[in-house]
Amino acid sequence: MHNEIKLFSGNSNLPLAQEIADYLGISLGEAMVSNFSDGEILVRIEENVRGADVFVLQSCADPVNKNILELFIMVDALKRSSASRITAVIPYYGYARQDRKDQPRVPITAKLVADLLTASGTHRVLTMDLHTGQIQGFFNIPVDHLYAMPVLLEDIRKRNIADLVIVSPDAGGVERARAFAKRLKTGLAIIDKRREGPGMTKVMNVIGEVKGREVLLLDDMIDTAGTIAQGAQACLEKGARKVFAGCTHPVLSGRALQCLNESVLTEVIVTNRSGIKVGRHSTSTSRMLCCKTPPSLTPNGIPPIISTGTFTLKACVMEISKRSACRTSPVIGSI
């Protein structure tokens, strides 16, 4: 049993967990994660994990607070079941945007989540495309920070767009956009925007040449979709021939889907780090089109990122699995 790899999952994204388990050739760990009648979370690990190297996959997507608490409780249950090492696999790290005091008397909640993960018994964290890389410094345990770039790059290369330009929707995403533009050997542009409140932005200007070209608006996440929709409109007004968008984390809260459908975007490329819910339908399946009206929402498979060297989350788990036998820390590349 010592050092045996086991993978468990909360309720946030069971399809992704099953894909990873199938790729690794192991069974998904048996655990009951449910609720008492008063809403309290009940977790019971239903197999022996003593001495095992355990991975717990839980994305902090909507409902954010419930999914985070599920993760804490599962880690605590595994710790009390004598697992030798517990790795929290968090495709989408919740509260990542609350990473600094940008106003008086506000919390740094990203740091609080990091502290609670450590206190619950987590030995290391594996996550993807953090909103800001410095969040890794909030942890006193190892953090493996992976990127969905290979999957998105593969999808874009297949399109063979000759006059593509990569556009960052804000100054904070310039490094990400530049990395894509460099690998695709395309132009780069930046949107100058002003944030007027939580989830409220106003586009000021487009810096760079987009006239007569196809534009890819690239961001780490799409939440209310206001930034992406306004950025797309600004690019079109500057003469762009076509505008589509790509992101790792499709949060899509509130009126996001309506906002995307009403925008000038022709398509939105996302990863399957969490099930995208449209009405009563969930679109965890890779490449499923989940919007009948433009733009089409095209999820790309994260598990394949890792399996072939282009599928990231799955491959990451596999990489750590291989290295756990020699008890060394995995070396994860950065953009």
C-alpha positions, -999 to +999 in steps of 0.1 A: +000+000+000+029+023+007+032+050-020+004+036-040-013+064-061-049+071-054-071+098-070-103+111-053-127+138-064-152+161-049-185+170-067-172+200-086-160+181-118-164+143-116-162+139-154-127+155-155-116+133-125-128+102-143-109+112-175-077+116-155-082+083-137-088+065-170-056+080-184-036+069-154-051+034-156-065+035-121-099+035-105-113+067-091-112+065-053-144+055-035-156+083-013-191+096-003-194+133-005-230+144+003-250+167+026-269+164+058-305+177+058-294+210+073-268+215+045-237+205+064-212+185+042-207+148+050-175+131+037-166+094+042-136+077+025-148+043+017-115+025+010-081+021+028-057+049+021-031+042+048+004+050+034-010+060+000+000+090-021-034+106-025-045+133-051-078+151-044-093+169-075-117+197-067-122+229-088-134+260-069-161+267-094-197+277-087-208+271-060-174+283-048-178+282-011-194+247-011-167+233-033-138+248-013-153+235+020-157+201+004-120+201-005-110+210+031-132+183+046-120+156+022-083+165+029-090+163+066-107+129+062-077+116+042-053+130+068-071+112+096-071+080+075-033+080+075-026+089+039+012+094+035+009+125+013-021+145+001-020+167-030-048+190-037-054+192-075-073+225-080-078+233-117-094+266-108-082+283-076-111+302-061-107+337-046-075+342-067-086+378-076-086+388-040-048+387-038-039+421-024-053+450-005-064+473-033-087+493-009-087+500+029-101+474+052-104+445+027-091+409+032-065+390+011-087+360+007-064+342-017-039+340+012-066+328+036-076+300+013-039+290+011-036+290+049-068+269+053-056+243+027-024+239+047-042+237+080-065+210+067-035+188+060-026+194+024+011+186+016+013+201-018-010+219-043-013+214-081-032+242-099-036+258-133-033+293-147-034+312-114-048+347-119-015+360-106+016+339-103+026+354-070-002+335-053+023+307-051+041+327-025+011+326-002+018+289+005+043+274+028+040+240+010+051+232-026+029+245-054+030+231-089+017+258-113+007+245-147-005+263-178-032+254-204-012+271-231-003+238-250-040+229-254-050+264-266-020+267-289-028+233-305-063+244-312-053+277-327-025+263-349-050+239-364-070+269-377-041+281-399-050+318-396-025+338-416-033+373-403-039+365-367-031+390-339-032+382-302-049+408-280-046+411-242-079+425-228-059+444-201-024+453-190-022+424-165-025+398-193+002+412-215+028+386-205+004+357-213-006+373-246+030+379-255+039+343-249+012+331-272+021+356-299+058+345-297+049+309-302+025+316-330+048+342-346+019+367-347+014+403-338+004+416-303-020+443-292-033+455-258-066+469-247-064+499-223-093+496-199-105+512-167-121+492-139-151+511-125-162+485-099-163+447-093-171+431-126-175+465-143-150+478-169-147+504-196-125+501-226-104+532-233-082+524-263-067+496-284-029+498-285-016+480-316-026+472-352-058+451-356-073+465-388-081+439-414-069+410-392-085+382-372-082+389-334-078+364-306-087+380-273-068+359-247-075+359-209-070+335-180-107+336-171-141+349-183-164+357-154-192+382-162-178+384-198-180+423-197-143+427-204-142+403-233-174+416-249-163+452-247-128+444-259-142+425-289-164+455-298-134+479-295-113+457-318-142+455-344-145+493-343-108+495-350-113+475-382-107+439-371-122+414-396-132+388-370-129+385-332-129+353-312-117+347-276-099+321-256-095+314-218-086+287-194-113+293-168-149+297-180-164+310-148-194+325-166-213+339-137-245+360-138-254+372-173-221+360-189-236+337-215-262+362-225-234+389-227-213+366-249-242+357-272-251+394-276-214+403-283-196+405-317-175+374-308-178+345-332-164+319-308-150+314-273-124+286-268-122+273-232-108+243-213-128+217-195-114+225-161-150+226-148-183+216-163-198+245-182-235+247-173-259+261-199-294+259-186-299+223-176-271+210-198-235+205-187-207+206-213-178+188-197-173+168-229-144+180-250-153+200-282-190+202-274-207+233-287-229+245-260-243+277-274-268+274-303-263+311-312-229+327-318-204+327-302-200+289-299-184+278-267-158+252-275-143+233-245-108+218-251-098+188-231-073+194-203-067+157-197-053+153-232-029+182-224-011+159-201-014+126-218+004+135-250+025+162-236+000+186-248-028+177-224-018+195-191-037+186-160-038+149-167-002+149-177+007+168-146-009+142-123+010+115-143+043+134-139+039+137-102+028+101-100+060+090-117+082+111-095+065+101-063+081+067-065+116+084-062+102+109-037+115+139-057+097+171-064+084+175-100+099+203-121+071+221-138+079+245-167+065+280-169+054+302-198 
